Structure formats: C-alpha cells, structure tokens
Amino acid sequence: MEYMNDEHLPENPIEAQGLLIKAFYKKFGKEALPIIKEVYARQGRALGLKIKKKLPNNKLSTVANAFSKSFDPNSVKVITISDDKFQIQGTKCPFGLENTSRELCETVMEIDYEYFRTAVSDKIRLRIIKTVAEGDSCCDTIYELKK
C-alpha cells in the first residue's frame, strides 16, 4: 500500500479524521455508519460537557457564540444566533466530505448534534438543509430548540 502521496496530506487533525472516515466508509459502506455515528456522538458529548462547564449559561445563543469562535469566516457564515435558533452556512466541510454522500454527512454531524444536545438541551433539533457532501454549493445547517 502506498499512502505517501503529498496531494492528500491533511492540513489539521479534523481533515485527518475525515480521511479515516472516508476510507472506512469506502471499505465498509453503510455498515460503517452506525460505528462512525457512535464514535462521533461520544466525542460530541465529551466536547459538550467541557464547554458547558466553561460557559455562564446553557442558552443556545451562548453555546452557539462559543461554537462559532472556531469558524474560518472565509468558509462559514453565521446566519442566525438566538436562544431558539442557530443557523450557519459553510462552503467547505472541515472533514473534507465534499461530494461523498448525504448519509455520511448526517452521520459525522452527530458530533455537533450531540455537542448541542449536551451543552444546551436534549430538545435540540438538527436540520441539514443542504450539504456539500451531497454536492450542494454550501452546507446549510439549523439547530433549533423544540417547543
């Protein structure tokens, strides 16, 4: 096996995770999805617990503002931040899942979904309107508190 192709070197740990995810998915297909989902749910929960301890409250707006600080403003745009809704649009997947599949995106997004469920409330709902993984020009993601 030859993996020393400089074209595919990751720029950061998240891109490296993406390479692993894509290789795992390519080899095992849909059978890999529950495993990926479980791992990313656990990571999201761990991250959610950490941020919850650091913030003054667990309002969606507070958690969303903290979450947004890590974004590259050239590739992610915050559309809405309120106590009921957080919407972002991005042109680049941090995991490099562009043009893979919607189901893989939804599985990997378990990390962010569980992050918000843990840090804010288990009444959070995640809607992925568009995704670059499915070939859309951008990702459009909404987190909402269920009434």
FIZA-859507 format. One record per atom (N, C-alpha, C, O): residue in one letter; atom name; x, y, z. Coordinates in steps of 0.2 Angstrom, whole numbers, plus 5000, padded with zeros to 4 digits. Layout:
residues N
+----+----+------+------+------+
: aa : at :    u :    v :    w :
+----+----+------+------+------+
:  A : CA :    X :    Y :    Z :
...
+----+----+------+------+------+
end
This chain:
residues 147
+----+----+------+------+------+
: aa : at :    u :    v :    w :
+----+----+------+------+------+
:  M :  N : 5004 : 4994 : 5000 :
:  M : CA : 5000 : 5000 : 5000 :
:  M :  C : 5004 : 5006 : 5000 :
:  M :  O : 5009 : 5007 : 5004 :
:  E :  N : 5003 : 5011 : 4996 :
:  E : CA : 5007 : 5017 : 4995 :
:  E :  C : 5002 : 5023 : 4997 :
:  E :  O : 4998 : 5024 : 4993 :
:  Y :  N : 5004 : 5026 : 5003 :
:  Y : CA : 5000 : 5031 : 5005 :
:  Y :  C : 5004 : 5038 : 5005 :
:  Y :  O : 5001 : 5043 : 5008 :
:  M :  N : 5010 : 5038 : 5003 :
:  M : CA : 5014 : 5044 : 5003 :
:  M :  C : 5013 : 5049 : 4998 :
:  M :  O : 5018 : 5052 : 4995 :
:  N :  N : 5007 : 5050 : 4996 :
:  N : CA : 5005 : 5055 : 4990 :
:  N :  C : 5004 : 5062 : 4994 :
:  N :  O : 4999 : 5063 : 4997 :
:  D :  N : 5008 : 5067 : 4992 :
:  D : CA : 5008 : 5073 : 4995 :
:  D :  C : 5001 : 5077 : 4994 :
:  D :  O : 4999 : 5081 : 4997 :
:  E :  N : 4998 : 5075 : 4988 :
:  E : CA : 4991 : 5078 : 4987 :
:  E :  C : 4986 : 5077 : 4992 :
:  E :  O : 4982 : 5082 : 4993 :
:  H :  N : 4987 : 5072 : 4996 :
:  H : CA : 4981 : 5070 : 5001 :
:  H :  C : 4984 : 5071 : 5008 :
:  H :  O : 4981 : 5068 : 5013 :
:  L :  N : 4989 : 5075 : 5009 :
:  L : CA : 4991 : 5076 : 5016 :
:  L :  C : 4986 : 5081 : 5020 :
:  L :  O : 4984 : 5086 : 5017 :
:  P :  N : 4983 : 5079 : 5026 :
:  P : CA : 4979 : 5083 : 5029 :
:  P :  C : 4982 : 5089 : 5032 :
:  P :  O : 4988 : 5089 : 5034 :
:  E :  N : 4978 : 5095 : 5032 :
:  E : CA : 4981 : 5101 : 5035 :
:  E :  C : 4980 : 5102 : 5042 :
:  E :  O : 4983 : 5106 : 5046 :
:  N :  N : 4976 : 5098 : 5045 :
:  N : CA : 4974 : 5098 : 5053 :
:  N :  C : 4971 : 5091 : 5055 :
:  N :  O : 4970 : 5087 : 5051 :
:  P :  N : 4971 : 5090 : 5061 :
:  P : CA : 4968 : 5084 : 5064 :
:  P :  C : 4961 : 5082 : 5061 :
:  P :  O : 4959 : 5076 : 5061 :
:  I :  N : 4957 : 5087 : 5060 :
:  I : CA : 4950 : 5086 : 5058 :
:  I :  C : 4950 : 5083 : 5051 :
:  I :  O : 4946 : 5079 : 5049 :
:  E :  N : 4954 : 5086 : 5047 :
:  E : CA : 4955 : 5083 : 5040 :
:  E :  C : 4958 : 5076 : 5040 :
:  E :  O : 4956 : 5072 : 5036 :
:  A :  N : 4962 : 5075 : 5045 :
:  A : CA : 4965 : 5068 : 5045 :
:  A :  C : 4959 : 5063 : 5047 :
:  A :  O : 4959 : 5058 : 5045 :
:  Q :  N : 4955 : 5065 : 5052 :
:  Q : CA : 4949 : 5061 : 5054 :
:  Q :  C : 4945 : 5060 : 5048 :
:  Q :  O : 4942 : 5055 : 5047 :
:  G :  N : 4944 : 5065 : 5044 :
:  G : CA : 4940 : 5065 : 5038 :
:  G :  C : 4943 : 5059 : 5033 :
:  G :  O : 4939 : 5056 : 5030 :
:  L :  N : 4949 : 5059 : 5032 :
:  L : CA : 4952 : 5054 : 5028 :
:  L :  C : 4951 : 5047 : 5030 :
:  L :  O : 4949 : 5043 : 5027 :
:  L :  N : 4951 : 5046 : 5037 :
:  L : CA : 4950 : 5040 : 5040 :
:  L :  C : 4942 : 5038 : 5039 :
:  L :  O : 4941 : 5032 : 5037 :
:  I :  N : 4938 : 5043 : 5040 :
:  I : CA : 4931 : 5042 : 5039 :
:  I :  C : 4929 : 5039 : 5032 :
:  I :  O : 4926 : 5035 : 5031 :
:  K :  N : 4932 : 5043 : 5027 :
:  K : CA : 4931 : 5042 : 5020 :
:  K :  C : 4933 : 5035 : 5018 :
:  K :  O : 4930 : 5031 : 5015 :
:  A :  N : 4939 : 5033 : 5021 :
:  A : CA : 4942 : 5026 : 5019 :
:  A :  C : 4938 : 5021 : 5022 :
:  A :  O : 4937 : 5016 : 5019 :
:  F :  N : 4936 : 5022 : 5029 :
:  F : CA : 4932 : 5017 : 5032 :
:  F :  C : 4925 : 5016 : 5029 :
:  F :  O : 4923 : 5010 : 5028 :
:  Y :  N : 4922 : 5022 : 5027 :
:  Y : CA : 4915 : 5021 : 5023 :
:  Y :  C : 4916 : 5018 : 5016 :
:  Y :  O : 4912 : 5014 : 5014 :
:  K :  N : 4922 : 5020 : 5013 :
:  K : CA : 4923 : 5017 : 5006 :
:  K :  C : 4924 : 5009 : 5007 :
:  K :  O : 4921 : 5005 : 5002 :
:  K :  N : 4927 : 5007 : 5012 :
:  K : CA : 4928 : 5000 : 5013 :
:  K :  C : 4922 : 4996 : 5015 :
:  K :  O : 4921 : 4990 : 5013 :
:  F :  N : 4918 : 4999 : 5020 :
:  F : CA : 4913 : 4995 : 5023 :
:  F :  C : 4906 : 4998 : 5021 :
:  F :  O : 4901 : 4995 : 5023 :
:  G :  N : 4905 : 5003 : 5018 :
:  G : CA : 4899 : 5006 : 5016 :
:  G :  C : 4894 : 5008 : 5021 :
:  G :  O : 4897 : 5010 : 5027 :
:  K :  N : 4888 : 5006 : 5020 :
:  K : CA : 4883 : 5008 : 5025 :
:  K :  C : 4884 : 5005 : 5032 :
:  K :  O : 4882 : 5007 : 5037 :
:  E :  N : 4887 : 4999 : 5032 :
:  E : CA : 4889 : 4995 : 5038 :
:  E :  C : 4893 : 4999 : 5043 :
:  E :  O : 4893 : 4998 : 5049 :
:  A :  N : 4897 : 5004 : 5040 :
:  A : CA : 4901 : 5008 : 5044 :
:  A :  C : 4898 : 5014 : 5048 :
:  A :  O : 4900 : 5016 : 5053 :
:  L :  N : 4892 : 5016 : 5045 :
:  L : CA : 4889 : 5022 : 5048 :
:  L :  C : 4887 : 5021 : 5055 :
:  L :  O : 4888 : 5026 : 5059 :
:  P :  N : 4884 : 5016 : 5058 :
:  P : CA : 4882 : 5016 : 5065 :
:  P :  C : 4889 : 5016 : 5069 :
:  P :  O : 4888 : 5019 : 5075 :
:  I :  N : 4894 : 5014 : 5067 :
:  I : CA : 4900 : 5014 : 5071 :
:  I :  C : 4903 : 5021 : 5071 :
:  I :  O : 4905 : 5024 : 5076 :
:  I :  N : 4903 : 5024 : 5065 :
:  I : CA : 4905 : 5031 : 5065 :
:  I :  C : 4901 : 5036 : 5069 :
:  I :  O : 4903 : 5040 : 5073 :
:  K :  N : 4894 : 5035 : 5069 :
:  K : CA : 4889 : 5039 : 5072 :
:  K :  C : 4890 : 5038 : 5080 :
:  K :  O : 4890 : 5043 : 5083 :
:  E :  N : 4892 : 5032 : 5082 :
:  E : CA : 4893 : 5031 : 5089 :
:  E :  C : 4899 : 5034 : 5092 :
:  E :  O : 4899 : 5038 : 5097 :
:  V :  N : 4904 : 5034 : 5088 :
:  V : CA : 4911 : 5037 : 5090 :
:  V :  C : 4910 : 5045 : 5090 :
:  V :  O : 4912 : 5048 : 5095 :
:  Y :  N : 4907 : 5048 : 5085 :
:  Y : CA : 4906 : 5055 : 5085 :
:  Y :  C : 4901 : 5057 : 5090 :
:  Y :  O : 4901 : 5063 : 5092 :
:  A :  N : 4896 : 5053 : 5091 :
:  A : CA : 4891 : 5055 : 5097 :
:  A :  C : 4895 : 5056 : 5103 :
:  A :  O : 4894 : 5060 : 5107 :
:  R :  N : 4899 : 5051 : 5105 :
:  R : CA : 4903 : 5051 : 5111 :
:  R :  C : 4908 : 5057 : 5111 :
:  R :  O : 4909 : 5060 : 5116 :
:  Q :  N : 4911 : 5059 : 5105 :
:  Q : CA : 4916 : 5064 : 5105 :
:  Q :  C : 4912 : 5071 : 5106 :
:  Q :  O : 4914 : 5075 : 5110 :
:  G :  N : 4906 : 5071 : 5103 :
:  G : CA : 4902 : 5077 : 5104 :
:  G :  C : 4899 : 5078 : 5111 :
:  G :  O : 4899 : 5084 : 5113 :
:  R :  N : 4898 : 5073 : 5114 :
:  R : CA : 4896 : 5073 : 5121 :
:  R :  C : 4901 : 5075 : 5125 :
:  R :  O : 4900 : 5080 : 5130 :
:  A :  N : 4907 : 5073 : 5124 :
:  A : CA : 4913 : 5075 : 5128 :
:  A :  C : 4914 : 5082 : 5127 :
:  A :  O : 4916 : 5086 : 5132 :
:  L :  N : 4914 : 5085 : 5121 :
:  L : CA : 4915 : 5092 : 5120 :
:  L :  C : 4910 : 5096 : 5123 :
:  L :  O : 4911 : 5102 : 5125 :
:  G :  N : 4904 : 5094 : 5122 :
:  G : CA : 4898 : 5097 : 5125 :
:  G :  C : 4898 : 5098 : 5133 :
:  G :  O : 4897 : 5103 : 5135 :
:  L :  N : 4901 : 5093 : 5136 :
:  L : CA : 4902 : 5093 : 5143 :
:  L :  C : 4907 : 5098 : 5145 :
:  L :  O : 4906 : 5102 : 5150 :
:  K :  N : 4912 : 5098 : 5141 :
:  K : CA : 4918 : 5103 : 5143 :
:  K :  C : 4916 : 5110 : 5142 :
:  K :  O : 4917 : 5114 : 5146 :
:  I :  N : 4912 : 5112 : 5136 :
:  I : CA : 4910 : 5119 : 5135 :
:  I :  C : 4905 : 5121 : 5140 :
:  I :  O : 4905 : 5127 : 5142 :
:  K :  N : 4901 : 5116 : 5142 :
:  K : CA : 4895 : 5118 : 5147 :
:  K :  C : 4898 : 5120 : 5153 :
:  K :  O : 4895 : 5125 : 5157 :
:  K :  N : 4904 : 5117 : 5156 :
:  K : CA : 4907 : 5119 : 5162 :
:  K :  C : 4910 : 5126 : 5161 :
:  K :  O : 4911 : 5130 : 5166 :
:  K :  N : 4912 : 5128 : 5155 :
:  K : CA : 4916 : 5135 : 5154 :
:  K :  C : 4911 : 5141 : 5153 :
:  K :  O : 4913 : 5146 : 5154 :
:  L :  N : 4905 : 5139 : 5151 :
:  L : CA : 4900 : 5145 : 5149 :
:  L :  C : 4896 : 5147 : 5155 :
:  L :  O : 4895 : 5143 : 5160 :
:  P :  N : 4894 : 5153 : 5155 :
:  P : CA : 4890 : 5156 : 5161 :
:  P :  C : 4883 : 5153 : 5161 :
:  P :  O : 4880 : 5153 : 5166 :
:  N :  N : 4880 : 5151 : 5155 :
:  N : CA : 4874 : 5148 : 5155 :
:  N :  C : 4873 : 5143 : 5149 :
:  N :  O : 4878 : 5143 : 5145 :
:  N :  N : 4868 : 5139 : 5148 :
:  N : CA : 4867 : 5134 : 5143 :
:  N :  C : 4862 : 5136 : 5138 :
:  N :  O : 4859 : 5132 : 5135 :
:  K :  N : 4861 : 5143 : 5137 :
:  K : CA : 4857 : 5145 : 5132 :
:  K :  C : 4860 : 5144 : 5125 :
:  K :  O : 4866 : 5144 : 5124 :
:  L :  N : 4855 : 5142 : 5120 :
:  L : CA : 4858 : 5141 : 5113 :
:  L :  C : 4862 : 5146 : 5111 :
:  L :  O : 4867 : 5145 : 5108 :
:  S :  N : 4860 : 5153 : 5112 :
:  S : CA : 4864 : 5158 : 5109 :
:  S :  C : 4871 : 5159 : 5112 :
:  S :  O : 4876 : 5160 : 5109 :
:  T :  N : 4872 : 5157 : 5119 :
:  T : CA : 4878 : 5157 : 5122 :
:  T :  C : 4883 : 5151 : 5119 :
:  T :  O : 4889 : 5153 : 5118 :
:  V :  N : 4880 : 5145 : 5119 :
:  V : CA : 4884 : 5140 : 5116 :
:  V :  C : 4886 : 5141 : 5109 :
:  V :  O : 4891 : 5139 : 5107 :
:  A :  N : 4881 : 5143 : 5105 :
:  A : CA : 4882 : 5145 : 5098 :
:  A :  C : 4888 : 5150 : 5097 :
:  A :  O : 4892 : 5149 : 5092 :
:  N :  N : 4888 : 5155 : 5101 :
:  N : CA : 4893 : 5160 : 5100 :
:  N :  C : 4900 : 5157 : 5102 :
:  N :  O : 4905 : 5158 : 5098 :
:  A :  N : 4900 : 5153 : 5107 :
:  A : CA : 4906 : 5149 : 5109 :
:  A :  C : 4908 : 5145 : 5103 :
:  A :  O : 4914 : 5145 : 5101 :
:  F :  N : 4904 : 5141 : 5100 :
:  F : CA : 4905 : 5136 : 5095 :
:  F :  C : 4907 : 5140 : 5089 :
:  F :  O : 4912 : 5138 : 5085 :
:  S :  N : 4905 : 5146 : 5087 :
:  S : CA : 4906 : 5150 : 5081 :
:  S :  C : 4913 : 5153 : 5081 :
:  S :  O : 4916 : 5154 : 5076 :
:  K :  N : 4916 : 5153 : 5087 :
:  K : CA : 4923 : 5156 : 5088 :
:  K :  C : 4928 : 5152 : 5084 :
:  K :  O : 4933 : 5155 : 5082 :
:  S :  N : 4927 : 5146 : 5083 :
:  S : CA : 4932 : 5142 : 5079 :
:  S :  C : 4931 : 5142 : 5072 :
:  S :  O : 4935 : 5139 : 5068 :
:  F :  N : 4926 : 5145 : 5069 :
:  F : CA : 4925 : 5145 : 5062 :
:  F :  C : 4930 : 5150 : 5058 :
:  F :  O : 4932 : 5155 : 5061 :
:  D :  N : 4931 : 5147 : 5052 :
:  D : CA : 4935 : 5152 : 5047 :
:  D :  C : 4930 : 5156 : 5044 :
:  D :  O : 4926 : 5153 : 5040 :
:  P :  N : 4930 : 5162 : 5045 :
:  P : CA : 4925 : 5167 : 5042 :
:  P :  C : 4925 : 5167 : 5034 :
:  P :  O : 4920 : 5169 : 5031 :
:  N :  N : 4930 : 5164 : 5031 :
:  N : CA : 4930 : 5164 : 5024 :
:  N :  C : 4926 : 5158 : 5021 :
:  N :  O : 4924 : 5158 : 5015 :
:  S :  N : 4925 : 5153 : 5026 :
:  S : CA : 4921 : 5147 : 5023 :
:  S :  C : 4915 : 5146 : 5027 :
:  S :  O : 4910 : 5142 : 5025 :
:  V :  N : 4914 : 5149 : 5033 :
:  V : CA : 4907 : 5148 : 5037 :
:  V :  C : 4904 : 5155 : 5038 :
:  V :  O : 4908 : 5160 : 5041 :
:  K :  N : 4898 : 5155 : 5037 :
:  K : CA : 4894 : 5162 : 5039 :
:  K :  C : 4889 : 5160 : 5044 :
:  K :  O : 4885 : 5155 : 5043 :
:  V :  N : 4888 : 5164 : 5049 :
:  V : CA : 4883 : 5163 : 5054 :
:  V :  C : 4877 : 5167 : 5051 :
:  V :  O : 4877 : 5173 : 5050 :
:  I :  N : 4871 : 5164 : 5050 :
:  I : CA : 4865 : 5167 : 5048 :
:  I :  C : 4861 : 5169 : 5054 :
:  I :  O : 4859 : 5175 : 5054 :
:  T :  N : 4860 : 5165 : 5059 :
:  T : CA : 4856 : 5167 : 5065 :
:  T :  C : 4859 : 5164 : 5071 :
:  T :  O : 4861 : 5158 : 5071 :
:  I :  N : 4859 : 5168 : 5076 :
:  I : CA : 4860 : 5166 : 5083 :
:  I :  C : 4855 : 5169 : 5088 :
:  I :  O : 4855 : 5175 : 5088 :
:  S :  N : 4851 : 5164 : 5091 :
:  S : CA : 4846 : 5167 : 5096 :
:  S :  C : 4846 : 5161 : 5101 :
:  S :  O : 4849 : 5156 : 5100 :
:  D :  N : 4841 : 5162 : 5106 :
:  D : CA : 4840 : 5157 : 5111 :
:  D :  C : 4836 : 5151 : 5108 :
:  D :  O : 4835 : 5146 : 5112 :
:  D :  N : 4833 : 5152 : 5102 :
:  D : CA : 4829 : 5147 : 5099 :
:  D :  C : 4832 : 5144 : 5093 :
:  D :  O : 4830 : 5138 : 5091 :
:  K :  N : 4836 : 5147 : 5090 :
:  K : CA : 4839 : 5145 : 5083 :
:  K :  C : 4846 : 5147 : 5082 :
:  K :  O : 4848 : 5153 : 5084 :
:  F :  N : 4850 : 5143 : 5079 :
:  F : CA : 4857 : 5144 : 5077 :
:  F :  C : 4857 : 5141 : 5070 :
:  F :  O : 4857 : 5135 : 5069 :
:  Q :  N : 4859 : 5145 : 5065 :
:  Q : CA : 4859 : 5143 : 5058 :
:  Q :  C : 4866 : 5146 : 5055 :
:  Q :  O : 4868 : 5151 : 5056 :
:  I :  N : 4869 : 5141 : 5052 :
:  I : CA : 4876 : 5143 : 5049 :
:  I :  C : 4876 : 5140 : 5042 :
:  I :  O : 4872 : 5135 : 5040 :
:  Q :  N : 4880 : 5143 : 5037 :
:  Q : CA : 4881 : 5141 : 5031 :
:  Q :  C : 4888 : 5140 : 5029 :
:  Q :  O : 4892 : 5145 : 5031 :
:  G :  N : 4891 : 5135 : 5026 :
:  G : CA : 4898 : 5134 : 5025 :
:  G :  C : 4899 : 5132 : 5018 :
:  G :  O : 4895 : 5128 : 5015 :
:  T :  N : 4905 : 5134 : 5015 :
:  T : CA : 4906 : 5131 : 5009 :
:  T :  C : 4911 : 5126 : 5008 :
:  T :  O : 4913 : 5123 : 5003 :
:  K :  N : 4914 : 5124 : 5014 :
:  K : CA : 4919 : 5119 : 5015 :
:  K :  C : 4918 : 5115 : 5021 :
:  K :  O : 4917 : 5117 : 5026 :
:  C :  N : 4918 : 5108 : 5020 :
:  C : CA : 4917 : 5103 : 5025 :
:  C :  C : 4924 : 5103 : 5029 :
:  C :  O : 4929 : 5101 : 5026 :
:  P :  N : 4924 : 5104 : 5035 :
:  P : CA : 4930 : 5103 : 5039 :
:  P :  C : 4933 : 5096 : 5039 :
:  P :  O : 4939 : 5095 : 5040 :
:  F :  N : 4929 : 5091 : 5038 :
:  F : CA : 4931 : 5084 : 5037 :
:  F :  C : 4933 : 5082 : 5030 :
:  F :  O : 4935 : 5077 : 5029 :
:  G :  N : 4932 : 5087 : 5025 :
:  G : CA : 4933 : 5085 : 5018 :
:  G :  C : 4928 : 5080 : 5015 :
:  G :  O : 4930 : 5076 : 5011 :
:  L :  N : 4922 : 5081 : 5017 :
:  L : CA : 4917 : 5076 : 5014 :
:  L :  C : 4914 : 5078 : 5008 :
:  L :  O : 4909 : 5075 : 5006 :
:  E :  N : 4916 : 5083 : 5005 :
:  E : CA : 4913 : 5086 : 4999 :
:  E :  C : 4912 : 5080 : 4994 :
:  E :  O : 4917 : 5076 : 4993 :
:  N :  N : 4906 : 5080 : 4991 :
:  N : CA : 4904 : 5075 : 4986 :
:  N :  C : 4905 : 5068 : 4988 :
:  N :  O : 4907 : 5064 : 4984 :
:  T :  N : 4904 : 5066 : 4994 :
:  T : CA : 4904 : 5059 : 4996 :
:  T :  C : 4896 : 5057 : 4996 :
:  T :  O : 4894 : 5054 : 4992 :
:  S :  N : 4893 : 5058 : 5002 :
:  S : CA : 4886 : 5056 : 5002 :
:  S :  C : 4882 : 5060 : 5008 :
:  S :  O : 4886 : 5062 : 5013 :
:  R :  N : 4876 : 5061 : 5007 :
:  R : CA : 4872 : 5065 : 5012 :
:  R :  C : 4872 : 5060 : 5019 :
:  R :  O : 4873 : 5063 : 5024 :
:  E :  N : 4871 : 5054 : 5018 :
:  E : CA : 4871 : 5049 : 5024 :
:  E :  C : 4878 : 5050 : 5028 :
:  E :  O : 4878 : 5049 : 5034 :
:  L :  N : 4883 : 5050 : 5024 :
:  L : CA : 4890 : 5051 : 5028 :
:  L :  C : 4890 : 5058 : 5032 :
:  L :  O : 4892 : 5058 : 5037 :
:  C :  N : 4888 : 5063 : 5029 :
:  C : CA : 4887 : 5070 : 5032 :
:  C :  C : 4883 : 5069 : 5038 :
:  C :  O : 4885 : 5071 : 5043 :
:  E :  N : 4877 : 5066 : 5037 :
:  E : CA : 4872 : 5066 : 5043 :
:  E :  C : 4875 : 5062 : 5049 :
:  E :  O : 4874 : 5064 : 5055 :
:  T :  N : 4879 : 5057 : 5047 :
:  T : CA : 4882 : 5053 : 5052 :
:  T :  C : 4888 : 5056 : 5056 :
:  T :  O : 4888 : 5056 : 5062 :
:  V :  N : 4892 : 5060 : 5052 :
:  V : CA : 4898 : 5064 : 5055 :
:  V :  C : 4895 : 5070 : 5059 :
:  V :  O : 4898 : 5072 : 5064 :
:  M :  N : 4889 : 5072 : 5057 :
:  M : CA : 4887 : 5078 : 5060 :
:  M :  C : 4884 : 5076 : 5067 :
:  M :  O : 4882 : 5081 : 5071 :
:  E :  N : 4884 : 5070 : 5069 :
:  E : CA : 4882 : 5068 : 5075 :
:  E :  C : 4886 : 5071 : 5081 :
:  E :  O : 4884 : 5072 : 5086 :
:  I :  N : 4893 : 5073 : 5079 :
:  I : CA : 4897 : 5076 : 5084 :
:  I :  C : 4894 : 5083 : 5086 :
:  I :  O : 4894 : 5084 : 5092 :
:  D :  N : 4892 : 5087 : 5081 :
:  D : CA : 4889 : 5093 : 5083 :
:  D :  C : 4882 : 5093 : 5086 :
:  D :  O : 4881 : 5097 : 5091 :
:  Y :  N : 4878 : 5088 : 5083 :
:  Y : CA : 4872 : 5087 : 5086 :
:  Y :  C : 4872 : 5085 : 5094 :
:  Y :  O : 4869 : 5088 : 5098 :
:  E :  N : 4876 : 5081 : 5095 :
:  E : CA : 4877 : 5079 : 5102 :
:  E :  C : 4880 : 5084 : 5106 :
:  E :  O : 4879 : 5085 : 5112 :
:  Y :  N : 4885 : 5088 : 5104 :
:  Y : CA : 4888 : 5094 : 5107 :
:  Y :  C : 4882 : 5098 : 5109 :
:  Y :  O : 4882 : 5100 : 5115 :
:  F :  N : 4878 : 5100 : 5105 :
:  F : CA : 4872 : 5105 : 5107 :
:  F :  C : 4867 : 5102 : 5111 :
:  F :  O : 4865 : 5105 : 5116 :
:  R :  N : 4866 : 5095 : 5110 :
:  R : CA : 4861 : 5092 : 5115 :
:  R :  C : 4864 : 5092 : 5122 :
:  R :  O : 4860 : 5092 : 5127 :
:  T :  N : 4870 : 5091 : 5122 :
:  T : CA : 4874 : 5090 : 5129 :
:  T :  C : 4874 : 5097 : 5132 :
:  T :  O : 4873 : 5098 : 5138 :
:  A :  N : 4877 : 5102 : 5128 :
:  A : CA : 4878 : 5109 : 5131 :
:  A :  C : 4872 : 5113 : 5132 :
:  A :  O : 4872 : 5117 : 5136 :
:  V :  N : 4867 : 5112 : 5128 :
:  V : CA : 4861 : 5116 : 5128 :
:  V :  C : 4855 : 5112 : 5131 :
:  V :  O : 4852 : 5114 : 5137 :
:  S :  N : 4852 : 5107 : 5127 :
:  S : CA : 4846 : 5103 : 5129 :
:  S :  C : 4845 : 5097 : 5125 :
:  S :  O : 4847 : 5098 : 5119 :
:  D :  N : 4842 : 5092 : 5127 :
:  D : CA : 4841 : 5086 : 5123 :
:  D :  C : 4835 : 5088 : 5119 :
:  D :  O : 4833 : 5084 : 5115 :
:  K :  N : 4832 : 5094 : 5119 :
:  K : CA : 4827 : 5096 : 5115 :
:  K :  C : 4829 : 5100 : 5109 :
:  K :  O : 4825 : 5102 : 5105 :
:  I :  N : 4836 : 5100 : 5107 :
:  I : CA : 4838 : 5102 : 5101 :
:  I :  C : 4837 : 5098 : 5095 :
:  I :  O : 4837 : 5092 : 5096 :
:  R :  N : 4835 : 5101 : 5090 :
:  R : CA : 4834 : 5098 : 5084 :
:  R :  C : 4839 : 5100 : 5079 :
:  R :  O : 4840 : 5106 : 5078 :
:  L :  N : 4842 : 5096 : 5075 :
:  L : CA : 4846 : 5097 : 5069 :
:  L :  C : 4843 : 5096 : 5063 :
:  L :  O : 4841 : 5091 : 5061 :
:  R :  N : 4843 : 5101 : 5058 :
:  R : CA : 4841 : 5100 : 5052 :
:  R :  C : 4847 : 5102 : 5047 :
:  R :  O : 4850 : 5107 : 5047 :
:  I :  N : 4848 : 5097 : 5042 :
:  I : CA : 4853 : 5099 : 5037 :
:  I :  C : 4850 : 5100 : 5031 :
:  I :  O : 4847 : 5095 : 5028 :
:  I :  N : 4849 : 5106 : 5029 :
:  I : CA : 4845 : 5108 : 5023 :
:  I :  C : 4849 : 5107 : 5017 :
:  I :  O : 4846 : 5104 : 5012 :
:  K :  N : 4855 : 5109 : 5017 :
:  K : CA : 4860 : 5107 : 5011 :
:  K :  C : 4866 : 5105 : 5014 :
:  K :  O : 4868 : 5106 : 5020 :
:  T :  N : 4870 : 5101 : 5010 :
:  T : CA : 4877 : 5099 : 5012 :
:  T :  C : 4881 : 5098 : 5006 :
:  T :  O : 4879 : 5095 : 5000 :
:  V :  N : 4887 : 5100 : 5007 :
:  V : CA : 4892 : 5099 : 5001 :
:  V :  C : 4894 : 5092 : 5000 :
:  V :  O : 4897 : 5090 : 4995 :
:  A :  N : 4893 : 5088 : 5005 :
:  A : CA : 4894 : 5081 : 5004 :
:  A :  C : 4890 : 5078 : 4999 :
:  A :  O : 4891 : 5073 : 4996 :
:  E :  N : 4884 : 5081 : 4998 :
:  E : CA : 4879 : 5078 : 4993 :
:  E :  C : 4880 : 5082 : 4986 :
:  E :  O : 4876 : 5081 : 4981 :
:  G :  N : 4885 : 5087 : 4986 :
:  G : CA : 4886 : 5090 : 4980 :
:  G :  C : 4883 : 5097 : 4980 :
:  G :  O : 4884 : 5101 : 4975 :
:  D :  N : 4880 : 5099 : 4985 :
:  D : CA : 4877 : 5106 : 4985 :
:  D :  C : 4883 : 5111 : 4986 :
:  D :  O : 4888 : 5110 : 4988 :
:  S :  N : 4881 : 5117 : 4984 :
:  S : CA : 4886 : 5123 : 4984 :
:  S :  C : 4888 : 5125 : 4991 :
:  S :  O : 4894 : 5128 : 4992 :
:  C :  N : 4884 : 5124 : 4996 :
:  C : CA : 4886 : 5125 : 5003 :
:  C :  C : 4882 : 5120 : 5007 :
:  C :  O : 4877 : 5117 : 5005 :
:  C :  N : 4884 : 5121 : 5014 :
:  C : CA : 4880 : 5117 : 5019 :
:  C :  C : 4876 : 5122 : 5022 :
:  C :  O : 4878 : 5128 : 5023 :
:  D :  N : 4870 : 5121 : 5024 :
:  D : CA : 4865 : 5125 : 5027 :
:  D :  C : 4862 : 5121 : 5033 :
:  D :  O : 4859 : 5116 : 5032 :
:  T :  N : 4864 : 5123 : 5039 :
:  T : CA : 4863 : 5119 : 5045 :
:  T :  C : 4859 : 5123 : 5050 :
:  T :  O : 4861 : 5129 : 5051 :
:  I :  N : 4854 : 5120 : 5053 :
:  I : CA : 4850 : 5124 : 5058 :
:  I :  C : 4849 : 5119 : 5064 :
:  I :  O : 4847 : 5113 : 5064 :
:  Y :  N : 4851 : 5122 : 5070 :
:  Y : CA : 4849 : 5119 : 5076 :
:  Y :  C : 4844 : 5123 : 5079 :
:  Y :  O : 4844 : 5129 : 5080 :
:  E :  N : 4838 : 5120 : 5082 :
:  E : CA : 4833 : 5123 : 5084 :
:  E :  C : 4831 : 5120 : 5091 :
:  E :  O : 4831 : 5114 : 5091 :
:  L :  N : 4828 : 5124 : 5096 :
:  L : CA : 4825 : 5121 : 5102 :
:  L :  C : 4818 : 5119 : 5100 :
:  L :  O : 4814 : 5123 : 5098 :
:  K :  N : 4816 : 5113 : 5101 :
:  K : CA : 4809 : 5111 : 5100 :
:  K :  C : 4805 : 5114 : 5106 :
:  K :  O : 4807 : 5115 : 5111 :
:  K :  N : 4799 : 5117 : 5104 :
:  K : CA : 4795 : 5120 : 5108 :
:  K :  C : 4790 : 5115 : 5112 :
:  K :  O : 4786 : 5116 : 5116 :
+----+----+------+------+------+
end
